[in-house]
Amino acid sequence: MSRSKSSPAVEIEAKPDVKRGKAPKSMPPLVHPVSGVDARVWVGDCREILPTLPEIQKSELDLVFADPPFNWARAYDEWDDKMADHDYLDFTYAWLDLCVGGLKDTGSLWVNIPDDWAAEIVVHLKQRGLTMVNWCIWHYRFGQNTKGRFINSKVHVLYFSKHPTQRTWNPEPVLETSDRRAIYGDPRTESKRDGMPAGLRVPMDVWYGEFWGRVQGNNLERRHYHDNQLPEVYLERVIACSSNPGDLVLDPFLGSGTTGVLAHAMGRRFIGTEFSQQNAKNAIERMQAGPVREVGSSRGASTAIFERRRNLRKAEIVNEGVPGSEPDLRPGQPG
């Protein structure tokens, strides 16, 4: 477990009184003592807060990551998570439009969303002129059991850019080990034509692996028992590939604070909005403590290798040249 000895200072700002036309009130800016970047957290409805921020008005956002309420009738402490479908879509389009308007030409927008609303969001963002870079999938192994349909074990990760060719893109920090190299030791992975280092590749668009499971139960990363805390490696990947140190990152639905934790640890300026006062306080505590896992500690590992396939390859090597031999994959067997 790695924690920063120097805690980031976080500015907490009150919800602006938009209806009465008052400018938002803020505390004096507080700066991270090591990196020099600042973080600001607003409490209230992002649809009211974002239009008042100069960074939005001037289109200064380098990266937006949004993990909005899914409208699944969850028992949040303050938010109404059981809207009529048309009301939820109106809400969604409103905050999306604010985020799109706040992006730089080189900026990117990522949305974490379930099956229910992914298609509508894709269509809307394309209509707003954004370019879809990837429709990724975050796959986790422990979905809720059901017998009436297939178990839900994924969330859509929609990756859009403001400009089709000018987006910030840093593949090097997110490279992972090629499956062909990790499983089979294929020497052809040493001869690369894509410009990437030998044996490494840009991740595929389905994300899973050792640290990519849902943050539930006794997971090392879990804090304050938030119902929807995202894995640190997820936000580390998004922030690393779509922004640079010193860039400005926005999360309009701060929730448990994972985006702020990783943005601060990685030297990005950060703005977060959160409807729940308690969630905002908990998120700030996490941001001050820093990430549980050291940034970069999971880089280079493959996220698409099954243990059975690794064991199968080991057994093939052990039994190579032995007539009639079959790999023994029973639990506890050698190899």
One Martini backbone bead per residue (centre of mass of N, CA, C, O) as a GRO file, in nm:
protein
  335
    1MET     BB    1   0.095   0.037   0.024
    2SER     BB    2   0.043   0.373  -0.108
    3ARG     BB    3   0.125   0.695   0.034
    4SER     BB    4   0.119   1.019   0.061
    5LYS     BB    5   0.284   1.241   0.270
    6SER     BB    6   0.155   1.467   0.092
    7SER     BB    7  -0.126   1.630   0.116
    8PRO     BB    8  -0.381   1.745  -0.048
    9ALA     BB    9  -0.529   2.041  -0.119
   10VAL     BB   10  -0.880   2.123  -0.073
   11GLU     BB   11  -1.134   2.290  -0.229
   12ILE     BB   12  -1.435   2.412  -0.085
   13GLU     BB   13  -1.751   2.468  -0.240
   14ALA     BB   14  -2.032   2.626  -0.277
   15LYS     BB   15  -2.335   2.649  -0.384
   16PRO     BB   16  -2.469   2.821  -0.624
   17ASP     BB   17  -2.697   3.101  -0.673
   18VAL     BB   18  -2.847   3.103  -0.964
   19LYS     BB   19  -3.137   3.224  -0.940
   20ARG     BB   20  -3.005   3.503  -0.805
   21GLY     BB   21  -2.721   3.569  -0.959
   22LYS     BB   22  -2.486   3.457  -0.801
   23ALA     BB   23  -2.178   3.422  -0.732
   24PRO     BB   24  -1.960   3.207  -0.652
   25LYS     BB   25  -1.823   3.077  -0.366
   26SER     BB   26  -1.482   3.092  -0.233
   27MET     BB   27  -1.204   2.976  -0.139
   28PRO     BB   28  -0.896   2.991  -0.115
   29PRO     BB   29  -0.658   2.870  -0.283
   30LEU     BB   30  -0.539   2.530  -0.291
   31VAL     BB   31  -0.219   2.361  -0.281
   32HIS     BB   32  -0.015   2.132  -0.372
   33PRO     BB   33   0.294   2.080  -0.212
   34VAL     BB   34   0.430   1.929  -0.467
   35SER     BB   35   0.290   1.982  -0.765
   36GLY     BB   36   0.086   2.255  -0.759
   37VAL     BB   37  -0.188   2.148  -0.771
   38ASP     BB   38  -0.539   2.178  -0.786
   39ALA     BB   39  -0.852   2.138  -0.593
   40ARG     BB   40  -1.211   2.129  -0.664
   41VAL     BB   41  -1.518   2.124  -0.467
   42TRP     BB   42  -1.857   2.081  -0.543
   43VAL     BB   43  -2.188   2.138  -0.409
   44GLY     BB   44  -2.424   1.995  -0.631
   45ASP     BB   45  -2.555   2.075  -0.934
   46CYS     BB   46  -2.394   2.059  -1.231
   47ARG     BB   47  -2.602   2.234  -1.398
   48GLU     BB   48  -2.542   2.490  -1.208
   49ILE     BB   49  -2.226   2.506  -1.181
   50LEU     BB   50  -2.077   2.494  -1.460
   51PRO     BB   51  -2.174   2.775  -1.590
   52THR     BB   52  -1.994   2.946  -1.363
   53LEU     BB   53  -1.729   2.846  -1.479
   54PRO     BB   54  -1.456   2.962  -1.643
   55GLU     BB   55  -1.352   2.689  -1.764
   56ILE     BB   56  -1.616   2.648  -1.925
   57GLN     BB   57  -1.653   2.920  -2.072
   58LYS     BB   58  -1.338   2.879  -2.203
   59SER     BB   59  -1.262   2.593  -2.280
   60GLU     BB   60  -1.033   2.426  -2.054
   61LEU     BB   61  -1.078   2.127  -2.096
   62ASP     BB   62  -0.904   1.814  -2.124
   63LEU     BB   63  -1.089   1.634  -1.918
   64VAL     BB   64  -1.371   1.405  -1.905
   65PHE     BB   65  -1.523   1.226  -1.631
   66ALA     BB   66  -1.825   1.014  -1.630
   67ASP     BB   67  -2.038   0.879  -1.348
   68PRO     BB   68  -2.346   0.850  -1.349
   69PRO     BB   69  -2.641   0.798  -1.272
   70PHE     BB   70  -2.847   0.510  -1.376
   71ASN     BB   71  -3.150   0.483  -1.289
   72TRP     BB   72  -3.189   0.224  -1.052
   73ALA     BB   73  -3.311   0.298  -0.770
   74ARG     BB   74  -3.114   0.403  -0.577
   75ALA     BB   75  -3.019   0.474  -0.229
   76TYR     BB   76  -2.960   0.770  -0.208
   77ASP     BB   77  -2.931   1.036   0.009
   78GLU     BB   78  -3.042   1.266  -0.232
   79TRP     BB   79  -3.083   1.134  -0.496
   80ASP     BB   80  -3.289   1.084  -0.780
   81ASP     BB   81  -3.303   0.734  -0.913
   82LYS     BB   82  -3.631   0.764  -1.035
   83MET     BB   83  -3.680   0.846  -1.327
   84ALA     BB   84  -3.804   0.924  -1.596
   85ASP     BB   85  -3.680   0.870  -1.896
   86HIS     BB   86  -3.709   1.162  -2.013
   87ASP     BB   87  -3.575   1.300  -1.767
   88TYR     BB   88  -3.302   1.158  -1.779
   89LEU     BB   89  -3.226   1.252  -2.065
   90ASP     BB   90  -3.236   1.552  -2.008
   91PHE     BB   91  -3.018   1.543  -1.794
   92THR     BB   92  -2.796   1.420  -1.970
   93TYR     BB   93  -2.785   1.633  -2.199
   94ALA     BB   94  -2.715   1.873  -2.019
   95TRP     BB   95  -2.435   1.778  -1.907
   96LEU     BB   96  -2.305   1.710  -2.174
   97ASP     BB   97  -2.314   1.995  -2.302
   98LEU     BB   98  -2.134   2.128  -2.090
   99CYS     BB   99  -1.884   1.951  -2.139
  100VAL     BB  100  -1.845   2.004  -2.439
  101GLY     BB  101  -1.818   2.319  -2.411
  102GLY     BB  102  -1.551   2.284  -2.209
  103LEU     BB  103  -1.374   2.184  -2.430
  104LYS     BB  104  -1.111   2.138  -2.590
  105ASP     BB  105  -0.986   2.047  -2.892
  106THR     BB  106  -0.798   1.821  -2.725
  107GLY     BB  107  -1.031   1.693  -2.589
  108SER     BB  108  -1.195   1.457  -2.359
  109LEU     BB  109  -1.470   1.210  -2.333
  110TRP     BB  110  -1.589   1.013  -2.058
  111VAL     BB  111  -1.828   0.733  -2.020
  112ASN     BB  112  -2.000   0.566  -1.755
  113ILE     BB  113  -2.227   0.307  -1.874
  114PRO     BB  114  -2.500   0.134  -1.930
  115ASP     BB  115  -2.710  -0.015  -2.144
  116ASP     BB  116  -2.966   0.176  -2.116
  117TRP     BB  117  -2.780   0.460  -2.232
  118ALA     BB  118  -2.555   0.437  -2.448
  119ALA     BB  119  -2.690   0.493  -2.723
  120GLU     BB  120  -2.797   0.779  -2.664
  121ILE     BB  121  -2.519   0.907  -2.609
  122VAL     BB  122  -2.385   0.853  -2.877
  123VAL     BB  123  -2.582   1.007  -3.055
  124HIS     BB  124  -2.557   1.283  -2.915
  125LEU     BB  125  -2.247   1.327  -2.952
  126LYS     BB  126  -2.252   1.314  -3.259
  127GLN     BB  127  -2.448   1.555  -3.293
  128ARG     BB  128  -2.225   1.747  -3.145
  129GLY     BB  129  -1.940   1.653  -3.309
  130LEU     BB  130  -1.816   1.413  -3.199
  131THR     BB  131  -1.561   1.164  -3.164
  132MET     BB  132  -1.531   0.829  -3.184
  133VAL     BB  133  -1.282   0.619  -3.057
  134ASN     BB  134  -1.427   0.433  -2.826
  135TRP     BB  135  -1.598   0.121  -2.729
  136CYS     BB  136  -1.578   0.022  -2.424
  137ILE     BB  137  -1.515  -0.243  -2.173
  138TRP     BB  138  -1.609  -0.316  -1.842
  139HIS     BB  139  -1.506  -0.617  -1.690
  140TYR     BB  140  -1.671  -0.818  -1.447
  141ARG     BB  141  -1.708  -1.117  -1.237
  142PHE     BB  142  -1.945  -0.982  -1.028
  143GLY     BB  143  -2.249  -1.030  -1.077
  144GLN     BB  144  -2.577  -1.043  -1.046
  145ASN     BB  145  -2.781  -1.283  -0.974
  146THR     BB  146  -2.966  -1.475  -1.229
  147LYS     BB  147  -3.240  -1.656  -1.425
  148GLY     BB  148  -3.388  -1.456  -1.652
  149ARG     BB  149  -3.088  -1.385  -1.740
  150PHE     BB  150  -2.810  -1.255  -1.809
  151ILE     BB  151  -2.536  -1.159  -1.656
  152ASN     BB  152  -2.422  -0.863  -1.540
  153SER     BB  153  -2.058  -0.772  -1.645
  154LYS     BB  154  -2.088  -0.458  -1.742
  155VAL     BB  155  -1.947  -0.149  -1.878
  156HIS     BB  156  -1.952   0.137  -2.049
  157VAL     BB  157  -1.675   0.303  -2.238
  158LEU     BB  158  -1.692   0.623  -2.355
  159TYR     BB  159  -1.485   0.758  -2.626
  160PHE     BB  160  -1.431   1.106  -2.680
  161SER     BB  161  -1.368   1.376  -2.914
  162LYS     BB  162  -1.353   1.700  -3.025
  163HIS     BB  163  -1.124   1.610  -3.225
  164PRO     BB  164  -1.023   1.386  -3.469
  165THR     BB  165  -0.679   1.474  -3.452
  166GLN     BB  166  -0.611   1.660  -3.163
  167ARG     BB  167  -0.586   1.467  -2.947
  168THR     BB  168  -0.497   1.345  -2.654
  169TRP     BB  169  -0.226   1.088  -2.676
  170ASN     BB  170  -0.095   0.827  -2.440
  171PRO     BB  171   0.021   0.506  -2.469
  172GLU     BB  172   0.272   0.436  -2.292
  173PRO     BB  173   0.139   0.430  -1.988
  174VAL     BB  174  -0.076   0.173  -2.098
  175LEU     BB  175   0.084  -0.058  -2.149
  176GLU     BB  176   0.085  -0.409  -2.235
  177THR     BB  177   0.117  -0.732  -2.239
  178SER     BB  178   0.139  -0.958  -2.461
  179ASP     BB  179  -0.013  -1.254  -2.502
  180ARG     BB  180   0.194  -1.396  -2.688
  181ARG     BB  181   0.421  -1.355  -2.484
  182ALA     BB  182   0.302  -1.453  -2.207
  183ILE     BB  183   0.203  -1.744  -2.306
  184TYR     BB  184   0.419  -1.826  -2.566
  185GLY     BB  185   0.682  -1.665  -2.636
  186ASP     BB  186   0.665  -1.497  -2.893
  187PRO     BB  187   0.913  -1.368  -3.103
  188ARG     BB  188   0.734  -1.172  -3.285
  189THR     BB  189   0.699  -0.947  -3.056
  190GLU     BB  190   0.995  -0.819  -3.106
  191SER     BB  191   0.868  -0.743  -3.390
  192LYS     BB  192   0.775  -0.416  -3.464
  193ARG     BB  193   0.525  -0.189  -3.644
  194ASP     BB  194   0.380   0.024  -3.419
  195GLY     BB  195   0.615   0.158  -3.219
  196MET     BB  196   0.627  -0.032  -2.994
  197PRO     BB  197   0.744  -0.204  -2.762
  198ALA     BB  198   0.860  -0.494  -2.702
  199GLY     BB  199   0.583  -0.698  -2.598
  200LEU     BB  200   0.386  -0.458  -2.644
  201ARG     BB  201   0.057  -0.295  -2.595
  202VAL     BB  202  -0.231  -0.176  -2.660
  203PRO     BB  203  -0.513  -0.193  -2.528
  204MET     BB  204  -0.796  -0.322  -2.531
  205ASP     BB  205  -1.164  -0.273  -2.531
  206VAL     BB  206  -1.135  -0.489  -2.296
  207TRP     BB  207  -1.156  -0.461  -1.936
  208TYR     BB  208  -0.937  -0.671  -1.740
  209GLY     BB  209  -0.829  -0.807  -1.413
  210GLU     BB  210  -0.676  -0.805  -1.113
  211PHE     BB  211  -0.772  -0.471  -1.066
  212TRP     BB  212  -1.084  -0.473  -1.222
  213GLY     BB  213  -1.278  -0.505  -1.012
  214ARG     BB  214  -1.509  -0.465  -0.800
  215VAL     BB  215  -1.562  -0.241  -0.526
  216GLN     BB  216  -1.601  -0.477  -0.278
  217GLY     BB  217  -1.617  -0.552   0.032
  218ASN     BB  218  -1.264  -0.631   0.101
  219ASN     BB  219  -1.145  -0.436  -0.071
  220LEU     BB  220  -0.864  -0.245  -0.052
  221GLU     BB  221  -1.006   0.025  -0.187
  222ARG     BB  222  -1.228   0.053   0.005
  223ARG     BB  223  -1.451   0.340   0.081
  224HIS     BB  224  -1.731   0.420   0.269
  225TYR     BB  225  -1.928   0.222   0.117
  226HIS     BB  226  -1.959   0.272  -0.170
  227ASP     BB  227  -2.164   0.162  -0.437
  228ASN     BB  228  -1.960   0.309  -0.683
  229GLN     BB  229  -1.652   0.215  -0.691
  230LEU     BB  230  -1.374   0.261  -0.871
  231PRO     BB  231  -1.100   0.160  -1.001
  232GLU     BB  232  -0.787   0.290  -1.016
  233VAL     BB  233  -0.691   0.177  -1.297
  234TYR     BB  234  -0.907   0.308  -1.464
  235LEU     BB  235  -0.834   0.613  -1.411
  236GLU     BB  236  -0.539   0.594  -1.480
  237ARG     BB  237  -0.577   0.529  -1.778
  238VAL     BB  238  -0.744   0.773  -1.867
  239ILE     BB  239  -0.550   0.999  -1.766
  240ALA     BB  240  -0.287   0.909  -1.910
  241CYS     BB  241  -0.401   0.906  -2.220
  242SER     BB  242  -0.583   1.208  -2.195
  243SER     BB  243  -0.335   1.347  -2.037
  244ASN     BB  244  -0.138   1.596  -1.870
  245PRO     BB  245   0.055   1.748  -1.682
  246GLY     BB  246  -0.154   2.024  -1.571
  247ASP     BB  247  -0.414   1.945  -1.647
  248LEU     BB  248  -0.773   1.953  -1.686
  249VAL     BB  249  -1.007   1.791  -1.467
  250LEU     BB  250  -1.342   1.649  -1.491
  251ASP     BB  251  -1.602   1.562  -1.239
  252PRO     BB  252  -1.957   1.573  -1.219
  253PHE     BB  253  -1.944   1.276  -1.044
  254LEU     BB  254  -1.759   1.210  -0.784
  255GLY     BB  255  -1.844   1.053  -0.538
  256SER     BB  256  -1.578   0.872  -0.410
  257GLY     BB  257  -1.309   1.012  -0.580
  258THR     BB  258  -1.116   0.866  -0.788
  259THR     BB  259  -1.049   1.085  -0.991
  260GLY     BB  260  -0.918   1.282  -0.787
  261VAL     BB  261  -0.700   1.098  -0.679
  262LEU     BB  262  -0.550   1.050  -0.956
  263ALA     BB  263  -0.515   1.336  -1.058
  264HIS     BB  264  -0.341   1.435  -0.822
  265ALA     BB  265  -0.120   1.210  -0.829
  266MET     BB  266  -0.070   1.298  -1.157
  267GLY     BB  267  -0.069   1.626  -1.184
  268ARG     BB  268  -0.368   1.731  -1.193
  269ARG     BB  269  -0.611   1.929  -1.239
  270PHE     BB  270  -0.923   1.977  -1.037
  271ILE     BB  271  -1.280   1.912  -1.090
  272GLY     BB  272  -1.563   1.871  -0.865
  273THR     BB  273  -1.896   1.734  -0.856
  274GLU     BB  274  -2.150   1.702  -0.583
  275PHE     BB  275  -2.461   1.644  -0.443
  276SER     BB  276  -2.328   1.517  -0.191
  277GLN     BB  277  -2.193   1.611   0.100
  278GLN     BB  278  -2.081   1.339   0.204
  279ASN     BB  279  -1.934   1.248  -0.048
  280ALA     BB  280  -1.746   1.490  -0.063
  281LYS     BB  281  -1.600   1.440   0.204
  282ASN     BB  282  -1.498   1.156   0.136
  283ALA     BB  283  -1.341   1.232  -0.118
  284ILE     BB  284  -1.143   1.426   0.019
  285GLU     BB  285  -1.010   1.218   0.199
  286ARG     BB  286  -0.895   1.052  -0.037
  287MET     BB  287  -0.728   1.277  -0.169
  288GLN     BB  288  -0.546   1.323   0.083
  289ALA     BB  289  -0.436   1.019   0.095
  290GLY     BB  290  -0.452   0.871  -0.165
  291PRO     BB  291  -0.362   0.606  -0.317
  292VAL     BB  292  -0.330   0.271  -0.260
  293ARG     BB  293  -0.185   0.244  -0.525
  294GLU     BB  294   0.074   0.277  -0.708
  295VAL     BB  295   0.149   0.456  -0.959
  296GLY     BB  296   0.219   0.209  -1.214
  297SER     BB  297   0.211  -0.090  -1.086
  298SER     BB  298   0.020  -0.220  -1.339
  299ARG     BB  299   0.205  -0.183  -1.556
  300GLY     BB  300   0.247  -0.434  -1.820
  301ALA     BB  301   0.012  -0.592  -1.756
  302SER     BB  302  -0.209  -0.823  -1.833
  303THR     BB  303  -0.584  -0.822  -1.902
  304ALA     BB  304  -0.601  -1.116  -2.102
  305ILE     BB  305  -0.536  -1.360  -1.887
  306PHE     BB  306  -0.580  -1.689  -1.823
  307GLU     BB  307  -0.493  -1.922  -1.598
  308ARG     BB  308  -0.552  -2.175  -1.767
  309ARG     BB  309  -0.369  -2.098  -2.005
  310ARG     BB  310  -0.108  -2.090  -1.850
  311ASN     BB  311  -0.119  -2.384  -1.746
  312LEU     BB  312  -0.136  -2.518  -2.019
  313ARG     BB  313   0.138  -2.425  -2.122
  314LYS     BB  314   0.306  -2.557  -1.900
  315ALA     BB  315   0.212  -2.848  -1.957
  316GLU     BB  316   0.315  -2.862  -2.248
  317ILE     BB  317   0.613  -2.829  -2.178
  318VAL     BB  318   0.646  -3.070  -1.982
  319ASN     BB  319   0.509  -3.284  -2.212
  320GLU     BB  320   0.707  -3.257  -2.423
  321GLY     BB  321   0.750  -3.561  -2.605
  322VAL     BB  322   0.513  -3.719  -2.465
  323PRO     BB  323   0.338  -3.977  -2.532
  324GLY     BB  324  -0.003  -3.924  -2.455
  325SER     BB  325   0.003  -3.665  -2.315
  326GLU     BB  326  -0.172  -3.474  -2.059
  327PRO     BB  327  -0.285  -3.215  -1.914
  328ASP     BB  328  -0.285  -3.133  -1.561
  329LEU     BB  329  -0.555  -2.921  -1.413
  330ARG     BB  330  -0.565  -2.987  -1.134
  331PRO     BB  331  -0.578  -2.897  -0.832
  332GLY     BB  332  -0.233  -2.896  -0.721
  333GLN     BB  333  -0.077  -2.932  -0.966
  334PRO     BB  334   0.182  -2.920  -1.139
  335GLY     BB  335   0.223  -2.606  -1.317
   0.00000   0.00000   0.00000
